[in-house]
Amino acid sequence: MIGLQVRYLSFFFAVITLLSFFNIIYSYYLNLYLNLHTYYYSFFSSLIISIFFFKIKTSNERPSIFEKILTVFFGYFLLPLILSIPFYLSIYSLTFLDSFFEAISGFTSTGFSILNNVKHIDQSLILWRSSTQWIGGLYFLFSIIYLIDIYDETFKKTLTNFISFNNSEILKQVTKIFLLYSILTLLIFIILNLFSLRAFDSLNLAFSIISSGGFLPVNDLSSIIKENSQIVILSILMLLSFFSIFFTYNLLFFKKKNINFFYEDLHLIIYFIVLISIFLLFFSFNKDFLNNLLSISSSISNIGFSLDLKQSNLTFIFLILVIIGGSFFSTSSGLRFIKIYSLFKYSINQILSFSKPKNIFMNKLFFSKINFNTNEINKYFLTILIFIFSILILISLLSINGMSFEHSFKLSILTLMNTVNSSIYGLSDFNFNNLHFFTKYTLIFFMIVGRIELLTILLLLRKFLLKN
């Protein structure tokens, strides 16, 4: 573990310890003893590792960005190993690979599931499955701050006025994230309860929504979301993982009139309004606008929930929305709307500069005083190239293992964008349990690739493949 900053990981093992303890109490309270012993194993395992990692002496020198990236990669493999213990030791006889697949799927907030019939699963294990998403979303947000040095100044300005982060600034931001993340989870839980969902379903949905995850506490969302008011409120709540985690905080405690803190979310608001208007005008002829609203919110936030409706004519549109994704400082995945918008505006300006060379075209974003430079545009372009290259590789690997091209194409997008395979993408009946072991390992690897900022892959390749 030379070069790995394992003290960073010790905090998340401590969180797993707390979640294990919570599941133990929950199991005793509701007399759910079938899988009780499994949470003791995860409790003591995570506790021992947390203490061990915290006690390891690390160098006083500031870690390099490559050491930080490797630490985050390592966490995406090691933390799910502990999270997979209750699945592997449960009464449902899951293999190690299936247990690890389920844990990775939850931790990366993807939602692919080996468990086909959720209603026959012990409630405590369903809650544990949802908890893997919650800690995965928190890990993702913390990792953005941890790897902040690789990101552009444009994104840093939406978070802080500091050019670089010292230890006190990092501590301040991660504390803010933890509190906001926990408070928003509680808020979602309370609101869902107010709209006549039972507490168990509300808690599991709250874990999924805040983390942009895809696990459901039931087989079919339509079995618990039946009224129009429930559809509307669920659609609104899913937007919490579409906008920045700091959006609500900035609205409530905004003192300095620095519009930079809001510029990405303001773009996303306009983007969302335009989408709603288009679907209302052109795709809601059968009075199914509320269903489309749910599908839009679910897709742009990379959650993937949908009611059990056939919308095959809109599948490709929803996949495009999944690829675009949400805010940079949210738990959603995707290429990020602001990057695609910046690339589009820069390209238009370049084209116009040839036709009207005497004019001056500013690469300035609306609602802000931020100008994006050529280096940032190059990074955005490379991110898209890496995404295209990754999706071509994944499609090829899935096709080699006997999967149809249509399923390979859709599943590749959903895997890299960490979005669950629901009916709006035409994959609701897809069975992960019957996949070849090589295909499962492939999906595990690419779920992690999709969750980590694609730019980090480029940095690692440059570090290990290029000498200079």
C-alpha positions in Angstrom: 0.0 0.0 0.0 3.0 2.3 -0.7 1.7 5.7 -1.8 -1.9 5.0 -0.8 -3.4 7.5 1.7 -5.3 4.9 3.7 -6.2 7.3 6.4 -8.6 8.8 3.9 -10.3 5.4 3.6 -10.5 4.8 7.4 -13.4 7.3 7.7 -15.5 5.3 5.3 -14.8 2.0 7.0 -16.0 3.8 10.2 -19.2 4.7 8.4 -19.7 1.1 7.3 -19.3 0.2 11.0 -22.1 2.6 11.9 -24.3 1.3 9.1 -23.7 -2.3 10.3 -24.6 -1.3 13.9 -27.8 0.4 12.6 -28.8 -2.8 10.7 -28.1 -4.9 13.9 -30.4 -2.7 15.9 -33.0 -2.7 13.1 -32.9 -6.5 12.9 -33.4 -6.9 16.7 -36.2 -4.3 16.8 -38.2 -6.0 14.1 -37.2 -9.6 15.0 -35.4 -10.1 11.7 -32.8 -12.8 12.8 -32.3 -14.6 9.4 -29.3 -12.5 8.4 -28.4 -10.9 11.7 -25.0 -12.6 12.1 -23.8 -11.2 8.8 -23.9 -7.6 10.1 -21.8 -8.6 13.0 -19.1 -9.8 10.6 -19.3 -6.6 8.6 -19.3 -4.6 11.8 -16.1 -6.0 13.3 -14.4 -6.3 9.9 -14.9 -2.6 9.1 -14.1 -1.5 12.6 -10.8 -3.4 12.7 -9.8 -2.1 9.2 -10.8 1.5 10.1 -8.7 1.5 13.2 -5.8 -0.2 11.4 -5.8 2.3 8.5 -6.1 5.2 10.9 -3.0 4.0 12.9 -0.8 3.6 9.8 1.8 6.3 9.8 1.8 8.3 6.6 4.4 10.7 5.2 4.1 14.4 6.2 4.7 15.3 2.6 1.7 16.3 0.6 0.6 13.3 -1.5 0.8 13.6 -5.2 -2.3 13.6 -7.4 -1.4 10.1 -8.6 -1.3 8.8 -5.1 -4.7 10.3 -4.5 -6.2 8.8 -7.6 -4.8 5.4 -6.7 -6.3 5.7 -3.2 -9.7 6.5 -4.6 -9.4 3.5 -7.1 -8.4 1.3 -4.2 -11.4 2.4 -2.2 -13.7 1.4 -5.0 -12.5 -2.2 -4.7 -11.8 -2.6 -1.0 -14.9 -0.9 0.5 -17.4 -3.0 -1.5 -15.5 -6.1 -0.4 -16.7 -5.4 3.2 -20.1 -4.3 1.9 -20.5 -7.6 0.1 -20.2 -9.7 3.4 -23.9 -9.6 4.3 -24.8 -10.7 0.8 -22.3 -13.5 0.7 -23.1 -14.9 4.2 -26.9 -14.4 3.8 -29.4 -17.3 3.6 -29.8 -16.7 -0.2 -26.7 -18.6 -1.2 -25.1 -15.9 -3.4 -21.7 -16.6 -4.8 -18.8 -14.3 -3.9 -18.9 -12.8 -7.5 -22.6 -12.2 -7.3 -22.2 -10.6 -3.8 -19.4 -8.4 -4.9 -21.3 -7.4 -8.1 -24.3 -6.4 -5.9 -22.1 -4.4 -3.6 -20.2 -2.7 -6.4 -23.5 -1.9 -8.1 -24.7 -0.2 -4.9 -21.5 1.5 -4.1 -21.2 3.0 -7.5 -24.9 4.0 -7.4 -25.7 2.0 -10.5 -28.5 -0.2 -9.4 -27.9 -3.4 -11.4 -29.1 -6.3 -9.2 -28.5 -10.0 -9.0 -31.6 -10.2 -6.7 -34.5 -10.6 -9.1 -37.4 -11.0 -6.6 -36.9 -8.3 -4.0 -40.2 -8.9 -2.2 -38.8 -12.3 -1.0 -35.7 -10.7 0.5 -35.3 -10.1 4.2 -36.0 -6.4 5.0 -32.7 -5.9 6.8 -30.8 -7.0 3.7 -32.9 -4.7 1.5 -32.0 -1.9 3.8 -28.3 -2.9 3.8 -28.4 -2.9 0.0 -29.8 0.6 0.0 -27.1 1.7 2.5 -24.4 0.6 0.1 -25.7 3.3 -2.3 -25.8 6.0 0.5 -22.1 5.5 1.5 -21.1 5.2 -2.2 -22.7 8.6 -2.9 -20.9 10.1 0.1 -17.6 8.5 -1.0 -18.0 10.0 -4.5 -18.6 13.5 -3.2 -15.7 13.3 -0.8 -13.5 12.1 -3.6 -14.3 15.1 -5.7 -12.9 17.3 -3.0 -10.0 15.0 -2.4 -9.1 15.1 -6.1 -10.0 18.8 -6.6 -6.5 19.6 -8.0 -7.2 17.8 -11.2 -10.3 19.8 -12.0 -10.6 23.1 -13.7 -10.6 26.5 -12.1 -14.0 27.0 -13.5 -15.5 24.2 -11.3 -13.5 25.3 -8.3 -15.0 28.8 -8.4 -18.5 27.2 -8.0 -17.4 25.9 -4.6 -15.0 28.4 -3.1 -13.1 31.6 -3.7 -9.8 29.9 -2.9 -7.5 29.0 -5.8 -6.1 26.0 -4.0 -7.3 23.9 -1.1 -5.3 23.7 2.1 -6.1 21.2 4.9 -8.5 23.5 6.7 -10.4 24.3 3.6 -10.7 20.6 2.7 -12.0 19.8 6.2 -14.5 22.7 6.0 -15.9 21.5 2.6 -16.1 17.8 3.5 -17.8 18.6 6.8 -20.3 20.8 4.9 -20.9 17.9 2.4 -21.5 15.4 5.2 -24.0 17.6 7.0 -25.8 18.5 3.8 -25.9 14.9 2.5 -27.3 13.7 5.8 -29.8 16.5 6.2 -31.1 16.1 2.6 -31.5 12.3 3.2 -33.6 13.0 6.3 -35.6 15.6 4.4 -36.4 13.2 1.5 -37.4 10.6 4.1 -39.8 12.9 5.9 -41.4 14.3 2.7 -42.0 10.8 1.2 -43.6 9.8 4.5 -45.9 12.8 4.3 -47.1 11.6 0.9 -48.4 8.3 2.3 -45.4 6.0 1.7 -44.6 3.6 4.5 -41.5 4.4 6.5 -39.5 1.4 5.2 -40.0 2.3 1.6 -39.4 6.0 2.3 -36.1 5.3 3.9 -34.8 3.1 1.1 -35.9 5.5 -1.5 -34.2 8.4 0.4 -30.9 6.4 0.3 -31.4 5.8 -3.4 -32.4 9.3 -4.4 -29.7 11.3 -2.5 -27.0 9.0 -3.9 -28.4 8.9 -7.4 -28.7 5.1 -7.0 -31.1 2.7 -8.6 -32.0 0.1 -6.0 -35.7 -0.2 -5.1 -37.2 -1.8 -2.0 -39.8 -3.5 -4.2 -39.9 -5.3 -7.5 -41.8 -2.5 -9.3 -41.9 1.2 -8.5 -45.6 1.4 -9.5 -46.5 -0.8 -6.6 -45.7 2.0 -4.1 -46.0 5.1 -6.3 -49.6 5.1 -7.4 -51.0 8.7 -7.0 -50.2 11.7 -9.2 -49.1 13.7 -6.2 -46.5 10.9 -5.4 -45.2 11.0 -9.0 -44.8 14.7 -8.9 -43.0 14.8 -5.5 -40.7 11.9 -6.4 -39.8 13.7 -9.7 -39.0 16.9 -7.7 -37.0 15.0 -5.1 -34.9 13.2 -7.7 -33.7 16.7 -8.8 -31.7 16.9 -5.5 -29.1 14.6 -7.0 -29.3 16.5 -10.3 -28.3 19.9 -8.9 -25.2 20.6 -6.9 -25.1 19.3 -3.3 -24.2 22.9 -2.4 -27.2 24.5 -4.2 -29.6 24.5 -1.3 -26.8 25.6 1.1 -25.9 28.6 -1.2 -29.6 29.6 -1.4 -30.0 29.6 2.3 -26.7 31.0 3.5 -25.6 33.1 0.5 -24.0 36.3 1.8 -21.5 37.5 -0.7 -23.1 38.2 -4.1 -20.8 35.9 -6.0 -22.9 34.6 -8.9 -20.2 32.1 -9.7 -21.5 29.8 -6.9 -24.8 29.4 -8.9 -23.8 29.6 -12.5 -23.9 25.8 -13.2 -27.2 25.3 -11.4 -28.7 28.3 -13.2 -27.8 26.6 -16.5 -29.3 23.3 -15.3 -32.5 25.1 -14.3 -32.9 26.4 -17.9 -31.9 23.0 -19.3 -34.6 21.3 -17.2 -37.3 23.9 -18.1 -36.5 23.5 -21.8 -36.7 19.7 -21.5 -40.1 19.9 -19.7 -41.4 22.3 -22.4 -40.4 20.0 -25.2 -41.9 16.9 -23.7 -45.1 18.8 -22.8 -45.5 20.1 -26.3 -44.4 17.1 -28.4 -44.4 13.9 -26.4 -47.5 14.1 -24.1 -50.4 13.4 -26.4 -51.8 10.6 -24.3 -52.0 12.6 -21.1 -48.9 10.9 -19.8 -46.9 14.1 -19.0 -46.5 13.1 -15.3 -44.9 9.8 -16.4 -42.6 11.7 -18.7 -41.7 14.1 -15.9 -40.7 11.2 -13.7 -38.6 9.7 -16.6 -36.9 13.0 -17.3 -36.0 13.7 -13.7 -34.8 10.1 -13.3 -32.7 10.2 -16.5 -31.0 13.6 -16.0 -30.2 12.7 -12.4 -28.8 9.3 -13.5 -31.1 7.4 -11.1 -33.1 5.5 -13.7 -36.3 4.9 -11.8 -39.5 4.5 -13.9 -43.0 3.2 -13.7 -43.7 0.0 -15.5 -44.6 1.7 -18.8 -43.6 1.0 -22.3 -41.9 4.1 -23.9 -39.8 2.4 -26.6 -40.3 5.4 -28.9 -38.5 7.7 -26.3 -35.8 5.2 -25.2 -33.0 6.9 -27.3 -34.0 10.4 -26.0 -33.8 9.2 -22.4 -30.4 7.6 -23.0 -29.1 10.9 -24.4 -30.3 12.6 -21.2 -28.5 9.9 -19.2 -25.3 10.6 -21.1 -25.5 14.4 -20.5 -26.1 14.0 -16.7 -26.3 16.7 -14.1 -24.2 19.0 -12.0 -20.4 18.5 -11.3 -20.8 18.7 -7.5 -23.8 16.3 -7.4 -24.0 12.5 -7.0 -25.2 12.1 -10.6 -22.9 10.8 -13.3 -22.9 11.7 -17.0 -20.5 13.8 -19.1 -22.0 16.9 -17.3 -24.2 19.5 -19.1 -21.9 22.4 -18.5 -19.0 20.7 -20.2 -21.1 19.9 -23.3 -22.5 23.4 -23.3 -19.0 24.9 -23.1 -17.8 22.7 -25.9 -20.7 23.7 -28.1 -20.3 27.4 -27.4 -16.6 27.2 -28.0 -17.1 25.3 -31.3 -19.7 27.8 -32.5 -17.4 30.7 -31.7 -14.5 29.1 -33.6 -16.7 28.6 -36.7 -18.0 32.2 -36.5 -14.5 33.5 -36.1 -13.6 32.3 -39.6 -16.7 33.8 -41.2 -16.4 37.1 -39.3 -12.7 37.4 -38.4 -13.1 41.1 -37.3 -15.6 40.3 -34.6 -14.6 39.3 -31.1 -16.2 36.2 -29.7 -16.1 35.8 -25.9 -16.0 32.3 -24.4 -17.9 33.4 -21.4 -20.6 31.5 -19.6 -24.0 33.0 -19.0 -24.8 34.0 -15.4 -21.2 34.3 -14.4 -18.0 36.2 -14.9 -16.1 33.0 -15.8 -14.3 32.6 -19.1 -13.2 29.1 -20.0 -9.8 28.8 -21.7 -8.4 26.5 -24.3 -6.9 24.1 -21.8 -10.3 23.5 -20.2 -11.9 22.9 -23.6 -9.2 20.4 -24.4 -9.9 18.5 -21.1 -13.6 18.4 -21.9 -12.9 17.1 -25.4 -10.6 14.4 -24.0 -13.3 13.4 -21.5 -15.8 12.8 -24.4 -13.2 10.9 -26.4 -12.4 8.7 -23.4 -16.2 8.1 -22.9 -16.6 7.1 -26.6 -13.5 4.9 -26.5 -14.8 3.2 -23.2 -18.2 2.6 -24.6 -16.9 1.0 -27.8 -14.7 -1.3 -25.7 -17.6 -2.3 -23.4 -20.0 -2.9 -26.3 -17.3 -5.1 -28.0 -16.7 -7.1 -24.8 -20.5 -7.6 -24.1 -21.1 -8.6 -27.7 -18.3 -11.2 -27.7 -20.0 -12.9 -24.7 -23.2 -13.4 -26.7 -25.2 -10.3 -25.9 -27.3 -8.7 -28.7 -26.0 -5.4 -30.1 -29.0 -3.5 -28.8 -28.7 -4.8 -25.3 -24.9 -4.2 -25.4 -25.3 -0.7 -26.6 -27.9 0.3 -24.0 -26.2 -1.6 -21.1 -22.9 0.0 -22.0 -24.3 3.5 -21.7 -26.1 2.7 -18.4 -23.0 1.1 -17.0 -20.7 4.0 -17.7 -23.3 6.5 -16.6 -24.2 4.4 -13.5 -27.9 4.3 -14.2 -30.2 1.4 -13.5 -31.8 -0.7 -16.3 -35.5 0.3 -16.0 -38.3 0.1 -18.6 -37.7 3.5 -20.0 -34.5 2.1 -21.5 -36.0 -1.1 -22.6 -34.0 -3.3 -20.2 -36.4 -3.8 -17.3 -36.4 -7.6 -17.8 -32.6 -8.0 -18.2 -31.3 -10.8 -16.0 -27.8 -10.1 -14.5 -27.9 -13.4 -12.6 -27.5 -15.5 -15.7 -24.5 -13.6 -17.1 -21.2 -15.2 -17.7 -18.6 -14.6 -14.9 -16.4 -12.7 -17.4 -19.3 -10.4 -18.3 -19.9 -9.7 -14.6 -16.3 -8.8 -13.9 -16.4 -6.6 -17.0 -19.4 -4.7 -15.8 -17.9 -4.4 -12.3 -14.8 -2.8 -13.8 -16.7 -0.4 -16.0 -19.1 0.6 -13.3 -16.1 1.8 -11.4 -14.7 3.5 -14.5 -18.0 5.3 -15.0 -18.1 6.5 -11.4 -14.6 8.0 -11.3 -14.1 11.2 -13.3 -13.0 10.0 -16.7 -10.2 12.5 -16.7 -8.5 10.6 -13.9 -8.1 7.6 -16.3 -6.2 9.8 -18.7 -3.9 11.0 -15.9 -3.2 7.4 -14.8 -2.4 6.4 -18.4 -0.1 9.3 -18.8 1.6 8.4 -15.6 2.2 4.7 -16.2 2.4 4.5 -20.0 4.3 7.7 -20.9 7.8 8.3 -19.4 7.7 12.1 -20.0 
